[in-house]
Amino acid sequence: MIARSLALAVLVACGSPPAAKPPAAKSGEGDAAAFVDMARTALVGHRAPAATIELLDGSRVDLAAVLGKRPIYLKFWATWCVPCREQMPHLEETFRAHGDELAVYAVDVGVDDPIASVREFVAAKRLAVPVAYDADGSIAEQFHLDVTPQHVLVDRAGVIRYVGHKVTPELEAAIAQVLAPPAADAASAPALAAASFPPLSLDDGSSLDLATRKPAPIALTFGALFCDSYIVDSRPEIGAACAAHAKQVEAVRKVHPDLQWITVAFPVWTGADDIADYRKRLGATTPIGIDRGNAWFRRFNVRNPYTTIILDAAGTELGRVEGDGTGLAALADKAR
């Protein structure tokens, strides 16, 4: 187990995170509208980040080498995401029609989605479109992922022109737009702000700031709040583990009230109403914060379904428990 110090975690600047509940949306993206609008506000009109993506075959693509030369189409997806699977033929068709002039990549989000499942899906569907795997969450963080699928279109000059969720006439028009010559004002487009490690807004009205909190042991549970419900249909073993882990957290928390217990929610498809539903289903009582921007998942290198990390008073990681939560009680004892 690699120890992590809070001193390292807070070297980057802190900023105020958005409210946990997505803002009201006016776009035509249905239930995903609020989440899409957040990403659109953050991304559209800015220069795309020079990220590096890793493909399933192990090769890497440095987007910095593509930006300014070819337009780019990124689709963020997961095998457990039903609309992602439904839309994959559209992405495949787009790649086959425009792959010589449009850099198309399907980027699996890598959370609650083992790479073996991704490889199995790609083989079963005989996909030709290049598929990437966001193993550390860095791509999702840089592109403000809040929903799946999420389509991002970057023009020839390297400026993000479109973010969407559904396959719509607007998406098709955006594809045609980025295939056109670059806009005259593209060179003046602002760069995206550097990633930071922000305080986490909690649903009890408080916030957690690792840079300023008083020294004390803390237990951070990372998870997708829909893991025990939506994902259970496509990945029943993951869903069962998520529910078991959540119950372990509640049980161990009663024995260790000396620990501060916080749940960090994966931001995709997650708003205030989803927190309330999660509490009703699993009886969760810990304060919950939505990790807008994926900064917490990224900094703590959490990719597996349901992970609880315990830090000592100095901020050093004592250990982590994944899956169904077996071993959490023993780990919590180390914090005494």
LINDA-V944003 format. One record per residue. RES is the residue in one small letter. BURIAL is + if it has 16 or more other ideal C-beta (glycine too) atoms within 10 Angstrom, else -. D_LAST is the distance of its C-alpha to the last C-alpha in Angstrom with 2 decimals. Layout:
RES_BURIAL_D_LAST / RES_BURIAL_D_LAST
//
This chain:
m_-_18.97 / i_-_19.90 / a_-_17.32 / r_+_18.27 / s_-_17.97 / l_+_18.51 / a_-_21.18 / l_-_23.15 / a_+_22.68 / v_+_24.20 / l_-_27.11 / v_-_29.38 / a_-_30.75 / c_-_29.32 / g_-_31.69 / s_-_31.94 / p_+_31.60 / p_+_34.17 / a_-_33.71 / a_+_31.85 / k_+_35.06 / p_+_37.87 / p_-_40.91 / a_-_44.11 / a_+_46.12 / k_-_49.87 / s_+_50.16 / g_-_51.59 / e_+_48.56 / g_-_48.02 / d_-_44.48 / a_+_43.20 / a_+_45.12 / a_+_42.33 / f_+_40.14 / v_+_43.19 / d_+_44.15 / m_+_40.83 / a_+_41.33 / r_+_45.01 / t_-_44.30 / a_+_41.90 / l_+_44.04 / v_-_47.76 / g_-_49.91 / h_-_47.41 / r_+_47.72 / a_+_45.71 / p_+_42.79 / a_-_43.69 / a_+_41.11 / t_-_41.21 / i_+_41.08 / e_+_40.78 / l_-_43.18 / l_+_42.70 / d_-_45.02 / g_-_42.69 / s_-_44.95 / r_-_43.87 / v_+_45.74 / d_-_45.45 / l_+_46.44 / a_-_47.47 / a_-_50.35 / v_+_51.40 / l_+_51.06 / g_+_54.46 / k_-_56.30 / r_+_55.66 / p_+_54.18 / i_+_50.89 / y_+_49.80 / l_+_46.11 / k_+_45.09 / f_+_41.39 / w_+_40.91 / a_+_38.91 / t_+_40.22 / w_+_38.56 / c_+_40.40 / v_-_43.67 / p_+_45.63 / c_+_44.60 / r_+_46.25 / e_-_49.21 / q_+_49.77 / m_+_49.53 / p_-_53.33 / h_-_53.97 / l_+_51.87 / e_+_53.55 / e_-_56.96 / t_+_56.19 / f_+_55.19 / r_-_58.33 / a_-_60.51 / h_+_59.10 / g_-_56.92 / d_-_59.43 / e_-_59.04 / l_+_55.67 / a_+_52.41 / v_+_50.70 / y_+_47.15 / a_+_45.08 / v_+_41.43 / d_+_38.98 / v_+_35.76 / g_+_33.62 / v_+_30.99 / d_+_30.97 / d_+_34.03 / p_+_33.92 / i_-_36.58 / a_-_38.31 / s_+_39.01 / v_+_40.51 / r_-_42.71 / e_-_43.85 / f_+_44.84 / v_+_46.70 / a_-_48.59 / a_-_49.48 / k_-_50.86 / r_-_52.47 / l_+_51.30 / a_-_52.99 / v_+_51.06 / p_+_48.48 / v_+_44.99 / a_+_41.90 / y_+_38.23 / d_+_35.67 / a_-_33.03 / d_-_30.72 / g_+_31.67 / s_+_33.48 / i_+_36.82 / a_+_35.58 / e_+_33.89 / q_+_37.07 / f_+_39.26 / h_+_37.20 / l_+_36.92 / d_+_36.56 / v_+_38.72 / t_+_40.14 / p_+_42.79 / q_+_43.13 / h_+_46.33 / v_+_46.58 / l_+_49.99 / v_+_50.60 / d_+_54.17 / r_+_56.03 / a_+_55.08 / g_+_51.35 / v_+_50.86 / i_+_48.97 / r_+_51.59 / y_+_50.17 / v_+_46.99 / g_+_47.37 / h_+_46.15 / k_+_49.29 / v_+_52.34 / t_-_54.88 / p_-_58.12 / e_-_56.10 / l_+_54.10 / e_-_57.37 / a_-_58.87 / a_+_55.88 / i_+_56.32 / a_-_59.98 / q_-_59.09 / v_+_56.83 / l_+_59.50 / a_-_61.93 / p_-_62.42 / p_-_59.70 / a_-_59.95 / a_-_61.52 / d_-_58.53 / a_+_55.95 / a_-_55.61 / s_-_54.47 / a_+_51.64 / p_-_48.36 / a_-_45.45 / l_+_42.22 / a_-_39.53 / a_-_36.97 / a_+_33.71 / s_-_30.92 / f_+_27.25 / p_+_27.66 / p_+_25.44 / l_+_24.80 / s_+_26.72 / l_+_25.01 / d_+_27.08 / d_-_25.89 / g_-_27.71 / s_-_24.84 / s_+_24.02 / l_+_21.17 / d_-_22.06 / l_+_19.75 / a_-_22.01 / t_-_21.66 / r_-_18.40 / k_-_16.29 / p_-_13.42 / a_-_10.28 / p_+_8.24 / i_+_10.90 / a_+_12.21 / l_+_15.92 / t_+_18.21 / f_+_21.59 / g_+_24.62 / a_+_28.27 / l_+_28.70 / f_+_31.95 / c_+_30.50 / d_+_30.68 / s_+_34.12 / y_+_36.42 / i_+_35.19 / v_+_35.20 / d_-_39.00 / s_+_39.21 / r_+_35.97 / p_-_35.16 / e_-_32.58 / i_+_30.60 / g_+_31.02 / a_-_29.74 / a_+_26.61 / c_+_25.94 / a_+_26.31 / a_+_24.10 / h_+_21.27 / a_+_21.63 / k_+_21.45 / q_+_18.30 / v_+_16.66 / e_-_17.94 / a_-_16.89 / v_+_13.23 / r_+_13.12 / k_-_14.34 / v_-_11.57 / h_+_8.87 / p_-_10.93 / d_-_8.26 / l_+_8.70 / q_+_12.21 / w_+_14.24 / i_+_17.49 / t_+_20.28 / v_+_22.50 / a_+_25.93 / f_+_28.46 / p_+_31.40 / v_+_34.31 / w_+_36.07 / t_+_33.34 / g_+_34.08 / a_-_33.15 / d_-_35.09 / d_+_33.21 / i_+_29.87 / a_-_31.45 / d_-_32.81 / y_+_29.52 / r_-_27.85 / k_-_30.77 / r_-_30.72 / l_+_27.07 / g_-_25.84 / a_+_23.35 / t_-_21.80 / t_+_19.57 / p_+_21.37 / i_+_23.47 / g_+_25.04 / i_+_27.88 / d_+_27.69 / r_+_31.27 / g_+_32.36 / n_+_29.82 / a_+_28.04 / w_+_24.43 / f_+_25.27 / r_+_27.17 / r_+_24.73 / f_+_21.90 / n_-_24.54 / v_+_24.07 / r_+_27.18 / n_+_26.23 / p_+_26.35 / y_+_23.05 / t_+_20.12 / t_+_16.50 / i_+_14.75 / i_+_11.13 / l_+_11.01 / d_+_8.63 / a_-_9.80 / a_-_12.80 / g_+_13.80 / t_-_13.63 / e_+_13.54 / l_+_11.04 / g_+_13.51 / r_+_15.64 / v_+_17.13 / e_+_20.76 / g_+_23.48 / d_+_22.90 / g_+_19.09 / t_-_18.93 / g_-_15.70 / l_+_13.63 / a_-_11.71 / a_-_10.90 / l_+_9.95 / a_+_7.60 / d_-_5.77 / k_-_5.52 / a_+_3.80 / r_-_0.00
//
